[in-house]
Amino acid sequence: MNRPPPFVPASYSSANALDDIEGLHWALHEFLHSRMLESEEYCDRIDPNKERLYFATGYGLVQCVKGLMSFEDKDLLSAINHTKRGNSIAAAHRKPAPSLAGRLASYIVPGLSTSGPEWIAQMTPVERHAELVYAESLYEKSLLGIVYSGDWLAFIKEVLNMRTTMSIYRQLGRYMEAADTAYAAAHANSAQPSPIPPLSSAASFTSAVSTPGTSTPESSSTPSDVKPPQSSNVTLEDPSIDPHFRSGVYLGVGMSNLLLSMMPGRLLAIVELFGYRGDRKEGLRMLNRAGGWDANGERGVVSQESEGVRRSICDMTLLSFHLVLSAYTFEGVDVNLARRIVEWNLERYPNGVFFLFGAGRLALVRSQPRRALEYYARAAQAQSQYRNMHYISWWESAIANFALWNVKASHEWWSRLCAEATWSKATYTYGEAACLATLGDHAGAAKLMEKVSGLRQRIAGKSIPVEKFTARKARKYLAQKNHLLLPALELGYIFSAIAHAPRQVILERMVPDVQQALKGLGLQEITSGMNGVLPKGNAEQGEKGKKGSNERKAKAKAEGPEGYWDDVCLARFLEGVCWRFVAYPDPDAELDADEQLSVPVEDARQRAERALKEVFEHGPKIELDHYIVYYAHFEYGRLLARSGNKEGASSQFAMLLSGEPLEVSAAGRKGKYSLENALYVRTHAAVQALAQDRPL
C-alpha cells in the first residue's frame, strides 16, 4: 500500500526550510519504489517556482538522474539548468560570508576563521543544511558539466567546483566529529562509548586552499600524512545534529574519500599537490554509518524511522563500489556486505529498480549469470516510466549472456541497445557486430563495423577508452576483409564475462570455440605438458623438432589472413584466461558443491600457464593488438598469485607498472596500447591485494 504524502506547509520562508524534509523523503521513497513520475510530479507541485531549499535541489537531482540515464544533450542541458537553480537557492540560504575586515581578523583570531568547525557551529540548523545542500548541488552540476563539456577549459572549471565541494564536506565533517567528541566527553560518566575518531578523521582527505566565497586557508591543520585511528562505530552522537544532516555528511565525506582513493596514481599525484588525499577505509566507514552497516553480520541497525533522508543513496553508493567498481579494485571490497544491503533494501523496495539492478549484479559477481538475468528482467518490468533505465538491464543482460556464452541472446540485447540507447553507440554497435561475426553473419557485421568509428563520443575533449578499443577492432575487421578472431569472446573478457562464467560453461562452451579457432590457425589446444610432455598441438611433430614447427607456422602465416600472429596471441590468451578461471574461479564466485570437473585443477593451471607463455613468446610478432601481451602478463600474475607464487606475481605486476614495452623494442613502440589506463588501475589494485594476501 502506498503511503500518503506528509503535510507540507503551503507558505514558505527560509526559517522553516527544514519542514520540507519529510515531504522530500516521501518523494525519494516513491522514486525508489519505481514510481518515478509520481515523485517528480509531487516535487514540481509542491514547489512550482523552485524556491524551496530541499524541493528545488531534490527536483534538480531527479533531472540529473534523467540526464545521465539518457545522455541526450537536451536532457543534460535541462539537468544542468535545474541543478544551477537548486545551487543558487542553496546559496541564498547559506550563512553570509564575513566582511573583508572579518576575514582579515580570522588570520589573527583562529575562532573567527570560516574554514574551521567553529564557523559551522555558529550557523543555524537551516544554514548548516544549506551548506550541505550547496555542496551536493554543486557536485551534481559539476558531474553533469564534465559529461557535457567538450573541451578542457570547461572540464577544469568543473573540477575546481568539485574541489570546492570537497572542501565544504571536509569542513562539515570536522564540525560533526567535533560535536560528537564534545558530547561523548560530557557524557563519559553515563556511558562507555567506543573510541571517537579525532577531529580530522571525518575528512581524511586533507584541507586545501578554498575557493573564493566558500572558505579561507586554515592557520593550522592536521598534517596530511597523519592517519587518525579508525572506529567501527560511534556509541554517543550529539542529538542536536539531526539524522538527515548526518546522512548527508556521511554521503559527502564518504564519496569524496572513495573518489580520491580510486584515482590513478599519476592523477592522484597531481591532486595531492593541492592537499587532498583519499582514505578508502574511512570513506567506506562513513558510508556504512548512514545505514548502521558493520562487519558483524548485522543487517542494518539504523531503522527506517530513525534514518536520514540520504541513507538509501549511501546504500546505493556502497553497492556501486562493492559490485561494479570491484572489477577495477580489490581493497575494501566486501561482497557479503553488498548481499546484506541488497536483501535489506529489496524487502523495503521489492519493485525498486535500483536494488533489483544491485541484486542482478550481485548474482553476476557470484558467477550466477542465469539468476542475474532473472533480476534484470524484473528490473525492466518494474517500471516503464523512465525507459532509459531499461538500458542498464539490457547492458547487463548482454554481458550475463556472454557469461553463459549464449552469443545469440547477447546479440539481441546489443541490438536493442544499438537501436535505442545513447550512452555509447560505438560500443553497442560493435557488440552487435561482434556477435554477428561470431555467428557467421559477416555481411551484417560489416555494415555495422563501418559505423563504429563515426559513433564515438568525447567527454571533456577526451575519447572514451572502450570506444577507442571498439573502433580499432572495427577498422581491423574491415581491413582484414571481414575477419576477426573470436570477437565476441574477446569483448566478453573485456567486460569480465569470462571471470563471472560458471566453470561448466567455460569447459563445455568457451573452450571448444577456442579450440576450433586454434585449429583454424593450424594449431591445437595446449595440454598440461606435465613431466616434459610436449603440448598436444606440437606432439605430432615432436620428431621434427622446433624447426618443423616454425616452418608450419610460417606457412600458415603466409597462407592465412593478415594479422596471423595477432590471432595466434589472442587465441592463446583467451585459452589461458579460460583455463585460469577453471583452475581458480573468481574469489567471489559461489560454486556448486556438487560440481564435478572433467579436468583436474592442476591440469587446468598448467594449461593456462603454457598458453599465456606462448603469448609472451609470439608477442613481438603482433602487428596491431599489442594490448594482448600486457593483459597476458596481468592474468599470468594473477594465476601465479592464486597458485601461491607471490614473488612471481609481483614480478609480473612490476613489469606492467614499469611502463617498459613488453612486446616490442623501445624503438618499435607506438603510443599507448588499448585500455592501458584501465590495466594500470587494475594492476595497482592487484599489488595492494597481493600485499594483503587477498585472493586474486
QUIPEUR-V106706 format. One record per residue. N is the residue number from 0. RES is the residue in one small letter. SS is DSSP state (~ for helix, > for strand, _ for the rest). D_FIRST is the distance of its C-alpha to the first C-alpha in Angstrom with 1 decimal. Layout:
N_RES_SS_D_FIRST / N_RES_SS_D_FIRST
This chain:
0_m___0.0 / 1_n___3.8 / 2_r___6.4 / 3_p___9.3 / 4_p___12.5 / 5_p___15.1 / 6_f___18.3 / 7_v___21.0 / 8_p___24.5 / 9_a___26.0 / 10_s___29.4 / 11_y___30.1 / 12_s___32.9 / 13_s_~_33.6 / 14_a_~_33.8 / 15_n_~_30.1 / 16_a_~_28.9 / 17_l_~_26.9 / 18_d_~_24.7 / 19_d_~_22.9 / 20_i_~_21.8 / 21_e_~_18.5 / 22_g_~_17.7 / 23_l_~_18.9 / 24_h_~_16.9 / 25_w_~_13.6 / 26_a_~_15.2 / 27_l_~_16.1 / 28_h_~_12.7 / 29_e_~_11.7 / 30_f_~_14.9 / 31_l_~_14.5 / 32_h___11.3 / 33_s___13.8 / 34_r___12.8 / 35_m_~_16.3 / 36_l_~_17.4 / 37_e_~_14.6 / 38_s_~_15.7 / 39_e_~_19.3 / 40_e_~_19.2 / 41_y_~_17.7 / 42_c_~_20.5 / 43_d_~_23.1 / 44_r_~_22.1 / 45_i_~_22.3 / 46_d___25.5 / 47_p___27.3 / 48_n___30.7 / 49_k___29.5 / 50_e___31.2 / 51_r___28.6 / 52_l_~_29.2 / 53_y_~_25.8 / 54_f_~_24.3 / 55_a_~_27.5 / 56_t_~_27.6 / 57_g_~_23.9 / 58_y_~_24.3 / 59_g_~_27.5 / 60_l_~_25.8 / 61_v_~_23.4 / 62_q_~_26.6 / 63_c_~_28.4 / 64_v_~_25.9 / 65_k_~_26.3 / 66_g_~_30.1 / 67_l_~_30.4 / 68_m_~_28.3 / 69_s_~_30.5 / 70_f___33.8 / 71_e___34.9 / 72_d_~_37.3 / 73_k_~_35.6 / 74_d_~_32.2 / 75_l_~_34.1 / 76_l_~_36.1 / 77_s_~_33.1 / 78_a_~_31.4 / 79_i_~_34.7 / 80_n_~_35.0 / 81_h_~_31.6 / 82_t_~_32.1 / 83_k_~_35.6 / 84_r_~_34.2 / 85_g_~_31.7 / 86_n_~_34.7 / 87_s_~_36.9 / 88_i_~_34.3 / 89_a_~_34.1 / 90_a_~_37.9 / 91_a_~_38.2 / 92_h_~_36.2 / 93_r___38.3 / 94_k___41.2 / 95_p___44.3 / 96_a___46.8 / 97_p___50.0 / 98_s___53.2 / 99_l_~_55.8 / 100_a_~_57.7 / 101_g_~_54.7 / 102_r_~_54.2 / 103_l_~_57.8 / 104_a_~_57.7 / 105_s_~_54.9 / 106_y___57.4 / 107_i___59.6 / 108_v___57.0 / 109_p_~_54.1 / 110_g_~_51.9 / 111_l_~_51.8 / 112_s___50.6 / 113_t___47.4 / 114_s___46.8 / 115_g___46.3 / 116_p_~_43.6 / 117_e_~_45.6 / 118_w_~_44.7 / 119_i_~_40.9 / 120_a_~_41.4 / 121_q___43.1 / 122_m___40.0 / 123_t___37.4 / 124_p_~_33.8 / 125_v_~_33.0 / 126_e_~_36.0 / 127_r_~_35.0 / 128_h_~_31.6 / 129_a_~_33.4 / 130_e_~_35.7 / 131_l_~_32.9 / 132_v_~_31.1 / 133_y_~_34.5 / 134_a_~_35.0 / 135_e_~_31.7 / 136_s_~_32.2 / 137_l_~_35.8 / 138_y_~_34.8 / 139_e_~_32.4 / 140_k_~_35.2 / 141_s_~_37.8 / 142_l_~_35.8 / 143_l_~_35.3 / 144_g_~_39.0 / 145_i_~_40.2 / 146_v_~_38.4 / 147_y_~_39.7 / 148_s___43.1 / 149_g___46.0 / 150_d___48.7 / 151_w_~_49.6 / 152_l_~_50.0 / 153_a_~_46.4 / 154_f_~_45.3 / 155_i_~_47.4 / 156_k_~_46.1 / 157_e_~_42.5 / 158_v_~_43.6 / 159_l_~_45.2 / 160_n_~_41.9 / 161_m_~_40.2 / 162_r_~_43.1 / 163_t_~_42.3 / 164_t_~_38.7 / 165_m_~_39.8 / 166_s_~_42.2 / 167_i_~_39.6 / 168_y_~_37.3 / 169_r_~_40.4 / 170_q_~_41.2 / 171_l_~_37.7 / 172_g_~_37.6 / 173_r_~_41.0 / 174_y_~_40.1 / 175_m_~_37.0 / 176_e_~_39.1 / 177_a_~_41.9 / 178_a_~_39.7 / 179_d_~_38.3 / 180_t_~_41.9 / 181_a_~_43.2 / 182_y_~_40.5 / 183_a_~_41.0 / 184_a_~_44.8 / 185_a_~_44.5 / 186_h___42.5 / 187_a___44.5 / 188_n___45.9 / 189_s___42.6 / 190_a___41.0 / 191_q___42.1 / 192_p___40.0 / 193_s___40.2 / 194_p___42.4 / 195_i___41.2 / 196_p___42.1 / 197_p___44.8 / 198_l___44.3 / 199_s___44.4 / 200_s_~_42.3 / 201_a_~_39.0 / 202_a_~_40.7 / 203_s___43.1 / 204_f___43.8 / 205_t___46.7 / 206_s___47.3 / 207_a___48.9 / 208_v___50.6 / 209_s___47.9 / 210_t___47.7 / 211_p___48.9 / 212_g___46.6 / 213_t___44.5 / 214_s___46.7 / 215_t___50.3 / 216_p___52.0 / 217_e___51.9 / 218_s___55.2 / 219_s___54.5 / 220_s___51.6 / 221_t___50.9 / 222_p___52.8 / 223_s___50.7 / 224_d___52.1 / 225_v___51.1 / 226_k___48.1 / 227_p___46.4 / 228_p___45.5 / 229_q___42.0 / 230_s___39.5 / 231_s___36.6 / 232_n___34.8 / 233_v___35.4 / 234_t___35.1 / 235_l___35.9 / 236_e___34.3 / 237_d___35.2 / 238_p___32.4 / 239_s___33.5 / 240_i___32.0 / 241_d___28.3 / 242_p_~_26.0 / 243_h_~_25.0 / 244_f_~_28.7 / 245_r_~_29.3 / 246_s_~_26.7 / 247_g_~_28.4 / 248_v_~_31.8 / 249_y_~_30.8 / 250_l_~_29.5 / 251_g_~_32.6 / 252_v_~_35.2 / 253_g_~_33.7 / 254_m_~_33.5 / 255_s_~_37.0 / 256_n_~_38.5 / 257_l_~_37.0 / 258_l_~_38.1 / 259_l_~_41.6 / 260_s_~_41.9 / 261_m___41.1 / 262_m___43.8 / 263_p___46.9 / 264_g_~_49.9 / 265_r_~_51.9 / 266_l_~_49.2 / 267_l_~_48.4 / 268_a_~_52.1 / 269_i_~_52.0 / 270_v_~_48.8 / 271_e_~_50.5 / 272_l_~_53.4 / 273_f___51.1 / 274_g___50.2 / 275_y___46.7 / 276_r___46.0 / 277_g___42.8 / 278_d___42.0 / 279_r_~_39.5 / 280_k_~_39.0 / 281_e_~_38.4 / 282_g_~_36.0 / 283_l_~_33.9 / 284_r_~_34.2 / 285_m_~_32.8 / 286_l_~_29.8 / 287_n_~_29.2 / 288_r_~_29.3 / 289_a_~_26.2 / 290_g_~_24.1 / 291_g___26.6 / 292_w___27.6 / 293_d___31.1 / 294_a___33.4 / 295_n___33.0 / 296_g___30.1 / 297_e___27.5 / 298_r___24.0 / 299_g___23.3 / 300_v___24.6 / 301_v___22.8 / 302_s___19.5 / 303_q___16.4 / 304_e___17.4 / 305_s___21.0 / 306_e___20.8 / 307_g___22.3 / 308_v___20.7 / 309_r___22.8 / 310_r_~_22.0 / 311_s_~_20.0 / 312_i_~_22.9 / 313_c_~_25.3 / 314_d_~_23.6 / 315_m_~_23.8 / 316_t_~_27.4 / 317_l_~_28.2 / 318_l_~_26.9 / 319_s_~_29.0 / 320_f_~_32.0 / 321_h_~_31.8 / 322_l_~_30.9 / 323_v___32.4 / 324_l_~_35.2 / 325_s_~_36.3 / 326_a_~_38.2 / 327_y___40.6 / 328_t___40.7 / 329_f___40.8 / 330_e___41.0 / 331_g___37.9 / 332_v___35.9 / 333_d___33.8 / 334_v_~_31.8 / 335_n_~_30.7 / 336_l_~_29.1 / 337_a_~_27.4 / 338_r_~_26.1 / 339_r_~_24.6 / 340_i_~_22.9 / 341_v_~_21.5 / 342_e_~_20.2 / 343_w_~_18.6 / 344_n_~_16.8 / 345_l_~_15.8 / 346_e_~_14.0 / 347_r_~_12.2 / 348_y___11.9 / 349_p___12.3 / 350_n___12.7 / 351_g___14.4 / 352_v_~_17.7 / 353_f_~_19.8 / 354_f_~_19.2 / 355_l_~_19.6 / 356_f_~_22.9 / 357_g_~_23.7 / 358_a_~_23.2 / 359_g_~_25.4 / 360_r_~_28.0 / 361_l_~_28.0 / 362_a_~_28.8 / 363_l_~_31.5 / 364_v_~_33.1 / 365_r___33.3 / 366_s___35.2 / 367_q___32.6 / 368_p_~_32.4 / 369_r_~_31.1 / 370_r_~_28.0 / 371_a_~_27.7 / 372_l_~_27.8 / 373_e_~_24.9 / 374_y_~_22.7 / 375_y_~_24.2 / 376_a_~_23.4 / 377_r_~_19.7 / 378_a_~_19.8 / 379_a_~_21.5 / 380_q_~_19.0 / 381_a_~_15.9 / 382_q___16.7 / 383_s___19.5 / 384_q___19.5 / 385_y___21.8 / 386_r_~_24.2 / 387_n_~_26.4 / 388_m_~_24.0 / 389_h_~_24.8 / 390_y_~_28.3 / 391_i_~_27.5 / 392_s_~_26.4 / 393_w_~_29.5 / 394_w_~_31.8 / 395_e_~_30.6 / 396_s_~_30.8 / 397_a_~_34.3 / 398_i_~_35.3 / 399_a_~_33.6 / 400_n_~_35.6 / 401_f_~_38.7 / 402_a_~_38.0 / 403_l___38.1 / 404_w___41.1 / 405_n___39.7 / 406_v_~_41.3 / 407_k_~_40.6 / 408_a_~_36.8 / 409_s_~_37.1 / 410_h_~_39.1 / 411_e_~_36.4 / 412_w_~_34.0 / 413_w_~_36.8 / 414_s_~_37.6 / 415_r_~_34.1 / 416_l_~_34.2 / 417_c_~_37.7 / 418_a_~_36.7 / 419_e_~_33.7 / 420_a___33.3 / 421_t___35.4 / 422_w___35.3 / 423_s___38.4 / 424_k_~_39.9 / 425_a_~_43.0 / 426_t_~_41.2 / 427_y_~_39.2 / 428_t_~_42.3 / 429_y_~_44.4 / 430_g_~_41.7 / 431_e_~_41.9 / 432_a_~_45.7 / 433_a_~_46.0 / 434_c_~_44.1 / 435_l_~_46.3 / 436_a_~_49.4 / 437_t_~_48.5 / 438_l_~_47.8 / 439_g___51.2 / 440_d___50.3 / 441_h_~_52.6 / 442_a_~_53.0 / 443_g_~_49.3 / 444_a_~_49.1 / 445_a_~_52.1 / 446_k_~_50.6 / 447_l_~_47.6 / 448_m_~_49.7 / 449_e_~_51.7 / 450_k_~_48.6 / 451_v_~_47.4 / 452_s_~_49.7 / 453_g_~_49.1 / 454_l_~_45.3 / 455_r___45.5 / 456_q___43.8 / 457_r_>_44.9 / 458_i_>_43.0 / 459_a___45.1 / 460_g___48.1 / 461_k_>_47.7 / 462_s_>_47.1 / 463_i___44.1 / 464_p_~_45.7 / 465_v_~_43.9 / 466_e_~_44.8 / 467_k_~_48.4 / 468_f_~_48.4 / 469_t_~_47.1 / 470_a_~_49.6 / 471_r_~_52.5 / 472_k_~_51.6 / 473_a_~_51.3 / 474_r_~_54.7 / 475_k_~_56.1 / 476_y_~_54.8 / 477_l_~_56.6 / 478_a_~_59.7 / 479_q___60.0 / 480_k___60.0 / 481_n___56.4 / 482_h___56.4 / 483_l___54.1 / 484_l___53.9 / 485_l___50.5 / 486_p_~_48.6 / 487_a_~_45.2 / 488_l_~_45.8 / 489_e_~_47.2 / 490_l_~_44.0 / 491_g_~_42.0 / 492_y_~_43.9 / 493_i_~_43.3 / 494_f___39.5 / 495_s___39.8 / 496_a___39.1 / 497_i___42.1 / 498_a___41.1 / 499_h___37.7 / 500_a___39.2 / 501_p___39.5 / 502_r_~_43.2 / 503_q_~_43.6 / 504_v_~_42.5 / 505_i_~_45.1 / 506_l_~_47.8 / 507_e_~_47.2 / 508_r_~_46.3 / 509_m_~_47.0 / 510_v_~_50.4 / 511_p_~_51.9 / 512_d_~_51.1 / 513_v_~_52.8 / 514_q_~_55.7 / 515_q_~_56.1 / 516_a_~_56.2 / 517_l_~_58.9 / 518_k_~_61.0 / 519_g_~_60.9 / 520_l___62.4 / 521_g___65.1 / 522_l___63.5 / 523_q___61.9 / 524_e___59.2 / 525_i___60.2 / 526_t___60.5 / 527_s___60.5 / 528_g___64.2 / 529_m_~_64.8 / 530_n_~_68.3 / 531_g_~_69.5 / 532_v___68.7 / 533_l___68.4 / 534_p___65.0 / 535_k_~_64.8 / 536_g_~_65.1 / 537_n_~_68.5 / 538_a_~_69.8 / 539_e___71.6 / 540_q___73.6 / 541_g___74.3 / 542_e___78.0 / 543_k___78.1 / 544_g_~_76.5 / 545_k_~_74.6 / 546_k_~_77.0 / 547_g_~_76.1 / 548_s_~_72.4 / 549_n_~_72.8 / 550_e_~_74.9 / 551_r_~_72.2 / 552_k_~_69.5 / 553_a_~_71.7 / 554_k_~_72.4 / 555_a_~_68.7 / 556_k_~_68.1 / 557_a_~_70.9 / 558_e_~_69.7 / 559_g___66.0 / 560_p___63.8 / 561_e___63.9 / 562_g___62.1 / 563_y_~_63.1 / 564_w_~_62.8 / 565_d_~_59.5 / 566_d_~_58.3 / 567_v_~_60.0 / 568_c_~_58.4 / 569_l_~_54.9 / 570_a_~_55.3 / 571_r_~_56.6 / 572_f_~_53.9 / 573_l_~_51.0 / 574_e_~_52.9 / 575_g_~_53.1 / 576_v_~_49.4 / 577_c_~_48.4 / 578_w_~_50.7 / 579_r_~_49.7 / 580_f_~_46.1 / 581_v_~_47.3 / 582_a_~_49.4 / 583_y___46.9 / 584_p___43.3 / 585_d___41.0 / 586_p___40.6 / 587_d___36.8 / 588_a___37.0 / 589_e___35.6 / 590_l___38.5 / 591_d___38.6 / 592_a___40.7 / 593_d___42.4 / 594_e___43.3 / 595_q___47.0 / 596_l___48.7 / 597_s___51.8 / 598_v___53.2 / 599_p___54.0 / 600_v_~_52.4 / 601_e_~_55.8 / 602_d_~_56.8 / 603_a_~_53.7 / 604_r_~_54.4 / 605_q_~_58.0 / 606_r_~_57.1 / 607_a_~_54.7 / 608_e_~_57.4 / 609_r_~_60.1 / 610_a_~_58.1 / 611_l_~_57.1 / 612_k_~_60.8 / 613_e_~_61.8 / 614_v_~_59.7 / 615_f_~_61.7 / 616_e_~_64.9 / 617_h_~_64.3 / 618_g_~_62.3 / 619_p_~_65.3 / 620_k_~_65.7 / 621_i___62.3 / 622_e___62.6 / 623_l___59.1 / 624_d___56.3 / 625_h___57.5 / 626_y_~_54.0 / 627_i_~_54.3 / 628_v_~_56.9 / 629_y_~_54.9 / 630_y_~_51.8 / 631_a_~_54.0 / 632_h_~_55.3 / 633_f_~_51.8 / 634_e_~_50.7 / 635_y_~_54.1 / 636_g_~_53.5 / 637_r_~_50.1 / 638_l_~_51.8 / 639_l_~_54.6 / 640_a_~_52.1 / 641_r_~_50.2 / 642_s___53.6 / 643_g___54.7 / 644_n___57.0 / 645_k_~_55.7 / 646_e_~_59.0 / 647_g_~_59.0 / 648_a_~_55.4 / 649_s_~_56.3 / 650_s_~_59.2 / 651_q_~_57.2 / 652_f_~_54.6 / 653_a_~_57.6 / 654_m_~_59.1 / 655_l_~_56.0 / 656_l_~_55.6 / 657_s___59.3 / 658_g___58.9 / 659_e___62.0 / 660_p___62.2 / 661_l___61.7 / 662_e___62.6 / 663_v___65.4 / 664_s___68.1 / 665_a_~_67.4 / 666_a_~_69.4 / 667_g_~_67.3 / 668_r___63.9 / 669_k___62.3 / 670_g___59.3 / 671_k___56.0 / 672_y___54.8 / 673_s___51.4 / 674_l___48.3 / 675_e_~_50.7 / 676_n_~_48.5 / 677_a_~_45.7 / 678_l_~_48.2 / 679_y_~_49.5 / 680_v_~_46.1 / 681_r_~_45.5 / 682_t_~_49.0 / 683_h_~_48.7 / 684_a_~_45.5 / 685_a_~_47.4 / 686_v_~_50.3 / 687_q_~_48.0 / 688_a_~_46.3 / 689_l_~_49.8 / 690_a_~_50.9 / 691_q___47.9 / 692_d___48.5 / 693_r___45.1 / 694_p___45.2 / 695_l___45.4
